[in-house]
Amino acid sequence: MSDTLSDVLRAVRLTGAVFFTIDGSAPWATETPAAPEIASRIVPGAEHVIDFHVVTAGSCFGGIVGQAPVRLAAGDVIVFPHGDSHVMSSAPGMRGRPDVDIYKRTGVDLPVTVRVHGGGRERTEVICGFLGCDLRPFNPLVATLPRVIHVPAQPGADGIIPQFIRLGVAESAARRAGSDAMLAHLSELLFVEVVRRHLATLPLDHRGWLAGLRDEQVGRALAQLHDRPAHPWDLEQLASATAVSRSALAERFAHFVGVPPMQYLAEWRMQLAAGLLASTGLGLASIASRVGYGSEAAFSRAFKRLVGLAPARWREGKRDAARERA
């Protein structure tokens, strides 16, 4: 049976890129522009970037522009899944000066250290990372995450996140051959662990795709759809495979996931198809078969209806983006 969360993380092409570290002395503030302004600079070709910050020394505040910030201590992680413009600062209520040029990677050794020295004795160090991913055609994970996730430091040194932090600090300081790749993969692993911790803290009455994974019946249904996306599912077959009545499954699935099971399947199939279009040279008929469509024409109509572009035009756009990255 599929690991549904891992399936989605693979399909949306999660790509890590640690970009800079902050070395600040109070008073200090840095402001990150919204994701659409910087995504292509940080991860060329990425549709979206998820921002995260790990406090490695001292304390600070972090939050979305215009909202109350969260106080952060050493070992804390704060994530902005929707890429909102946000501020990291030595005190609440401060603003920085967003500068998109700082995110340009060409010819720059990573990570870049940003020193913001206000003259005070209190020092803070923060590792800042960005994760590129696809939002279209379908990314149920980002859609279900809150705008801010705060993971407090874990007591003791046995947790996974402190290990990631220690490795990240070591790689950032050493700048050895391969450090860029190491930091990228650490970013991805850190994000997955943050998502798992967020899932573990969701209240029992919470709705959304992640909460659906945790629900016994909906979780089984999602696993079935992800395990065999090309199968000609209907609600009766899915209910039988999930060992629940059709009406109960339809109601419970829509309650948690927000859409009926067959609509979810159609959207998930298009995400899989988009990945095949972008990463392979398979013909449309072959891709159609792999994602559960009996004909190229039916697949093309479904893809254009959901994505807004014909499959061939989608593929062409992705290839143009790949050439730009090269």
LODRENPA-925029 format. One record per residue (C-alpha): residue number from 0; y, x, z. Coordinates in Angstrom, 1 decimal. Layout:
<sites>
> NUM; Y; X; Z
...
</sites>
This chain:
<sites>
> 0; 0.0; 0.0; 0.0
> 1; 3.5; 1.3; -0.9
> 2; 5.9; 2.7; 1.7
> 3; 8.7; 0.3; 0.6
> 4; 11.6; 2.3; 2.1
> 5; 10.4; 5.5; 0.4
> 6; 10.0; 3.6; -2.9
> 7; 13.6; 2.5; -2.8
> 8; 14.9; 5.9; -1.8
> 9; 13.1; 7.4; -4.8
> 10; 14.2; 4.7; -7.2
> 11; 17.9; 5.0; -6.4
> 12; 17.7; 8.7; -7.0
> 13; 19.1; 9.9; -3.7
> 14; 20.7; 13.3; -4.1
> 15; 22.2; 15.4; -1.3
> 16; 25.2; 17.7; -1.4
> 17; 26.7; 19.2; 1.7
> 18; 30.2; 20.1; 0.6
> 19; 32.4; 21.4; 3.5
> 20; 32.7; 22.0; 7.1
> 21; 35.7; 21.3; 9.3
> 22; 37.1; 23.8; 11.8
> 23; 39.8; 22.0; 13.7
> 24; 42.0; 22.6; 16.7
> 25; 43.9; 19.7; 18.2
> 26; 45.9; 18.0; 16.8
> 27; 44.0; 17.7; 13.5
> 28; 43.0; 15.0; 11.0
> 29; 41.2; 14.9; 7.7
> 30; 41.0; 11.9; 5.4
> 31; 38.3; 11.3; 2.9
> 32; 39.1; 9.2; -0.2
> 33; 37.0; 6.2; -1.2
> 34; 33.7; 7.0; -3.0
> 35; 34.8; 5.9; -6.5
> 36; 37.6; 8.6; -6.4
> 37; 35.3; 11.5; -5.5
> 38; 31.7; 10.6; -6.5
> 39; 31.7; 12.4; -9.9
> 40; 33.3; 15.5; -8.4
> 41; 30.8; 15.9; -5.7
> 42; 27.6; 14.8; -7.4
> 43; 28.3; 14.7; -11.2
> 44; 26.8; 11.6; -12.8
> 45; 26.3; 9.8; -9.4
> 46; 27.4; 6.2; -9.3
> 47; 28.1; 6.3; -5.6
> 48; 28.3; 8.7; -2.7
> 49; 27.4; 8.1; 0.9
> 50; 29.5; 10.1; 3.3
> 51; 28.2; 11.5; 6.6
> 52; 29.6; 13.8; 9.3
> 53; 27.7; 15.7; 12.0
> 54; 29.7; 17.0; 15.0
> 55; 28.3; 20.4; 15.8
> 56; 30.8; 21.5; 18.5
> 57; 33.6; 19.8; 20.5
> 58; 34.5; 16.1; 20.1
> 59; 36.5; 13.9; 17.8
> 60; 37.0; 10.4; 16.4
> 61; 35.8; 9.0; 13.1
> 62; 36.4; 5.6; 11.4
> 63; 37.3; 3.7; 8.3
> 64; 41.0; 3.7; 7.5
> 65; 42.6; 0.7; 9.2
> 66; 39.8; 0.1; 11.7
> 67; 39.2; 1.3; 15.2
> 68; 37.5; 4.7; 15.2
> 69; 34.4; 5.8; 17.1
> 70; 34.5; 8.6; 19.6
> 71; 32.0; 11.3; 18.6
> 72; 30.6; 14.1; 20.7
> 73; 28.6; 17.2; 19.8
> 74; 25.3; 16.2; 18.2
> 75; 26.6; 12.8; 17.0
> 76; 26.2; 11.6; 13.4
> 77; 28.5; 9.1; 11.7
> 78; 27.6; 7.7; 8.3
> 79; 29.8; 5.6; 5.9
> 80; 27.1; 4.1; 3.6
> 81; 29.6; 2.2; 1.4
> 82; 31.8; 5.2; 0.8
> 83; 34.9; 3.7; 2.5
> 84; 38.0; 5.9; 2.8
> 85; 37.8; 7.2; 6.4
> 86; 39.5; 9.6; 8.8
> 87; 38.0; 12.3; 11.1
> 88; 40.6; 13.3; 13.7
> 89; 41.1; 14.8; 17.2
> 90; 42.6; 11.6; 18.5
> 91; 42.5; 7.9; 17.5
> 92; 45.3; 6.5; 15.2
> 93; 45.8; 9.7; 13.2
> 94; 45.9; 9.9; 9.4
> 95; 45.3; 12.8; 7.0
> 96; 46.4; 13.5; 3.5
> 97; 43.6; 12.6; 1.0
> 98; 43.2; 15.4; -1.6
> 99; 40.6; 14.7; -4.3
> 100; 41.0; 18.3; -5.7
> 101; 39.2; 19.7; -2.6
> 102; 36.0; 18.0; -3.7
> 103; 35.9; 19.8; -7.1
> 104; 32.8; 22.0; -7.1
> 105; 33.3; 24.2; -10.2
> 106; 33.2; 27.9; -9.3
> 107; 33.3; 27.2; -5.6
> 108; 30.7; 28.6; -3.1
> 109; 29.4; 25.8; -0.9
> 110; 30.0; 24.8; 1.8
> 111; 33.8; 25.2; 1.8
> 112; 35.3; 25.6; 5.2
> 113; 38.4; 23.4; 5.9
> 114; 40.5; 24.8; 8.7
> 115; 42.9; 22.3; 10.3
> 116; 44.6; 24.2; 13.2
> 117; 47.1; 22.2; 15.2
> 118; 47.6; 25.0; 17.7
> 119; 45.7; 23.4; 20.6
> 120; 42.9; 25.0; 22.6
> 121; 40.4; 22.2; 22.0
> 122; 38.2; 23.1; 19.0
> 123; 35.9; 20.9; 17.0
> 124; 33.4; 21.8; 14.2
> 125; 32.0; 19.2; 11.8
> 126; 29.5; 19.5; 8.9
> 127; 30.4; 17.0; 6.2
> 128; 27.9; 15.9; 3.7
> 129; 27.6; 13.5; 0.7
> 130; 24.6; 11.8; -0.8
> 131; 24.7; 10.6; -4.4
> 132; 22.8; 7.6; -5.4
> 133; 22.6; 4.7; -7.9
> 134; 24.0; 1.3; -7.0
> 135; 23.0; -0.4; -10.3
> 136; 21.0; -2.2; -11.3
> 137; 19.7; -2.8; -7.8
> 138; 20.0; -0.9; -4.5
> 139; 18.8; -3.2; -1.7
> 140; 19.2; -0.4; 0.9
> 141; 22.9; 0.3; 0.6
> 142; 23.6; -3.4; 0.2
> 143; 22.0; -4.1; 3.6
> 144; 23.6; -1.2; 5.6
> 145; 26.7; -1.7; 7.7
> 146; 30.0; 0.1; 6.7
> 147; 29.6; 2.5; 9.6
> 148; 26.5; 3.8; 11.3
> 149; 26.9; 5.9; 14.5
> 150; 23.9; 7.8; 15.8
> 151; 24.7; 9.3; 19.2
> 152; 23.3; 12.7; 20.2
> 153; 19.7; 12.6; 21.4
> 154; 19.0; 13.8; 24.9
> 155; 17.1; 17.1; 25.0
> 156; 16.3; 19.1; 21.9
> 157; 13.0; 17.4; 20.8
> 158; 14.5; 15.0; 18.3
> 159; 14.4; 15.4; 14.6
> 160; 18.2; 15.1; 14.1
> 161; 19.0; 18.0; 16.4
> 162; 16.6; 20.1; 14.3
> 163; 18.3; 19.1; 11.1
> 164; 21.7; 20.0; 12.7
> 165; 20.5; 23.4; 13.8
> 166; 19.1; 24.2; 10.4
> 167; 22.2; 22.9; 8.7
> 168; 24.5; 25.1; 10.9
> 169; 22.3; 28.2; 10.2
> 170; 22.3; 27.6; 6.4
> 171; 26.0; 26.9; 6.4
> 172; 26.7; 30.1; 8.2
> 173; 24.3; 32.4; 6.3
> 174; 25.1; 31.3; 2.7
> 175; 21.9; 32.9; 1.5
> 176; 20.3; 32.4; -1.9
> 177; 19.0; 28.8; -2.0
> 178; 21.3; 27.6; 0.8
> 179; 22.8; 25.0; -1.4
> 180; 19.4; 23.4; -2.2
> 181; 18.4; 23.6; 1.5
> 182; 21.5; 21.8; 2.6
> 183; 21.1; 19.2; -0.1
> 184; 17.5; 18.4; 1.1
> 185; 18.5; 18.5; 4.7
> 186; 21.2; 15.9; 3.9
> 187; 18.6; 13.6; 2.4
> 188; 16.2; 14.0; 5.3
> 189; 19.0; 13.4; 7.8
> 190; 20.0; 10.2; 6.0
> 191; 16.5; 8.9; 6.0
> 192; 16.2; 9.5; 9.8
> 193; 19.5; 7.8; 10.4
> 194; 18.3; 4.8; 8.4
> 195; 15.1; 4.7; 10.5
> 196; 17.0; 4.9; 13.7
> 197; 19.3; 2.1; 12.6
> 198; 16.3; 0.0; 11.7
> 199; 14.8; 0.5; 15.1
> 200; 18.0; -0.7; 16.8
> 201; 18.5; -3.9; 14.8
> 202; 18.4; -7.0; 16.9
> 203; 15.4; -9.3; 16.4
> 204; 17.5; -12.0; 14.8
> 205; 19.2; -9.7; 12.3
> 206; 19.0; -10.5; 8.6
> 207; 18.9; -8.3; 5.6
> 208; 16.5; -6.2; 3.5
> 209; 15.9; -3.7; 6.3
> 210; 15.1; -6.4; 8.8
> 211; 12.8; -7.9; 6.2
> 212; 10.8; -4.6; 6.2
> 213; 10.3; -5.0; 9.9
> 214; 9.1; -8.6; 9.7
> 215; 5.4; -8.9; 9.5
> 216; 5.2; -11.5; 6.7
> 217; 8.2; -10.4; 4.6
> 218; 7.3; -6.8; 5.1
> 219; 3.8; -7.5; 3.6
> 220; 5.3; -9.4; 0.7
> 221; 7.7; -6.6; -0.1
> 222; 4.9; -4.0; 0.1
> 223; 2.8; -6.1; -2.4
> 224; 5.7; -6.3; -4.8
> 225; 6.5; -2.6; -4.6
> 226; 2.8; -1.7; -4.8
> 227; 2.3; -3.6; -8.0
> 228; 5.6; -4.4; -9.6
> 229; 4.1; -4.9; -13.1
> 230; 1.6; -7.5; -11.9
> 231; 2.3; -11.1; -13.1
> 232; 3.2; -12.3; -9.7
> 233; 4.1; -15.9; -8.9
> 234; 4.9; -17.4; -5.5
> 235; 1.3; -18.7; -5.0
> 236; -0.3; -15.3; -5.7
> 237; 2.1; -13.5; -3.5
> 238; 1.7; -16.0; -0.6
> 239; -2.1; -15.6; -0.9
> 240; -1.9; -11.8; -0.8
> 241; 0.4; -12.1; 2.2
> 242; -1.8; -14.6; 4.0
> 243; 0.9; -17.2; 4.5
> 244; 1.8; -20.5; 2.9
> 245; 4.0; -20.7; -0.2
> 246; 6.7; -22.7; 1.6
> 247; 6.7; -20.5; 4.7
> 248; 6.9; -17.3; 2.6
> 249; 9.7; -18.6; 0.4
> 250; 11.8; -19.7; 3.3
> 251; 11.2; -16.5; 5.4
> 252; 11.7; -14.2; 2.5
> 253; 15.0; -15.8; 1.5
> 254; 16.1; -15.9; 5.2
> 255; 15.7; -12.1; 5.6
> 256; 16.2; -10.7; 2.1
> 257; 18.8; -13.2; 0.9
> 258; 17.1; -14.1; -2.4
> 259; 13.7; -15.7; -3.4
> 260; 10.7; -13.4; -3.9
> 261; 10.6; -13.7; -7.7
> 262; 14.3; -13.0; -8.0
> 263; 13.9; -9.9; -5.9
> 264; 11.0; -8.8; -8.1
> 265; 13.0; -9.2; -11.2
> 266; 15.8; -7.1; -9.8
> 267; 13.5; -4.4; -8.5
> 268; 11.8; -4.2; -11.9
> 269; 15.1; -3.5; -13.6
> 270; 15.8; -0.7; -11.1
> 271; 12.5; 0.8; -12.0
> 272; 13.2; 0.4; -15.7
> 273; 16.6; 2.0; -15.3
> 274; 15.0; 5.0; -13.8
> 275; 12.5; 5.3; -16.7
> 276; 15.4; 4.9; -19.2
> 277; 17.3; 7.7; -17.5
> 278; 14.5; 10.2; -16.8
> 279; 12.0; 9.7; -19.7
> 280; 11.8; 9.4; -23.4
> 281; 9.5; 6.4; -23.3
> 282; 10.1; 3.7; -25.8
> 283; 11.4; 0.3; -24.8
> 284; 8.1; -1.4; -25.4
> 285; 6.3; 1.1; -23.1
> 286; 8.9; 0.7; -20.4
> 287; 8.7; -3.1; -20.7
> 288; 4.9; -2.9; -20.1
> 289; 5.3; -0.7; -17.1
> 290; 7.7; -3.0; -15.4
> 291; 5.8; -6.2; -16.1
> 292; 7.2; -7.6; -19.4
> 293; 5.0; -8.7; -22.2
> 294; 7.4; -7.8; -25.0
> 295; 10.3; -5.5; -25.6
> 296; 12.5; -8.5; -26.5
> 297; 11.9; -10.2; -23.2
> 298; 12.5; -7.0; -21.3
> 299; 15.8; -6.3; -23.2
> 300; 17.1; -9.8; -22.5
> 301; 16.3; -9.6; -18.8
> 302; 17.8; -6.1; -18.5
> 303; 21.0; -7.1; -20.3
> 304; 21.3; -10.3; -18.2
> 305; 21.2; -8.4; -15.0
> 306; 22.8; -5.1; -15.9
> 307; 25.3; -6.2; -18.5
> 308; 24.2; -3.7; -21.0
> 309; 21.3; -3.5; -23.4
> 310; 18.7; -0.9; -22.4
> 311; 19.5; 1.4; -25.2
> 312; 23.2; 1.5; -24.3
> 313; 22.3; 2.1; -20.7
> 314; 20.1; 5.0; -21.7
> 315; 22.8; 6.4; -23.9
> 316; 25.4; 6.3; -21.1
> 317; 23.0; 8.1; -18.7
> 318; 22.4; 10.8; -21.3
> 319; 26.1; 11.3; -21.8
> 320; 26.5; 11.7; -18.1
> 321; 23.7; 14.3; -18.0
> 322; 25.4; 16.3; -20.8
> 323; 28.6; 16.3; -18.8
> 324; 26.8; 17.6; -15.7
> 325; 25.3; 20.4; -17.8
</sites>
